[in-house]
Amino acid sequence: MPHLILEYTKNITDNVDVPNLTQSAHDALVGQGLDKARLKTRAIEITHSVVGEANVNEGQMVHMTLLLLEGRSVELKQQYARAVHDVVKEAVQSSYPNCAVTLEVRDMVKDTYIL
């Protein structure tokens, strides 16, 4: 039931293999002990964006949101976050060194998550 959502600007797709990046991010979390059968990873292309001081559609960014059911320790959430962030940052910044690569971990409330 964990979800990993990668949002990325369209202008990185010339040099970043997004399907491979999505798989690598998924595998990084599995490597940290998340159940592969329950993990859902997806990538969403952002068509229009303004990043920092760049003009519209000129800046590059990748933002990840990791959704986990509540109850995990802060340390464990940080461990998951570092693992996936490192993989994505390395893959993206080799071609786009100024690309903003960010990640947020959010808790999902067990009582309102319907499976």
Beta strands, then each sheet from edge to edge (+ up, - down):
strand 1: 3-9
strand 2: 40-46
strand 3: 61-69
strand 4: 100-108
sheet 1: 2+ 1+ 3- 4-
end
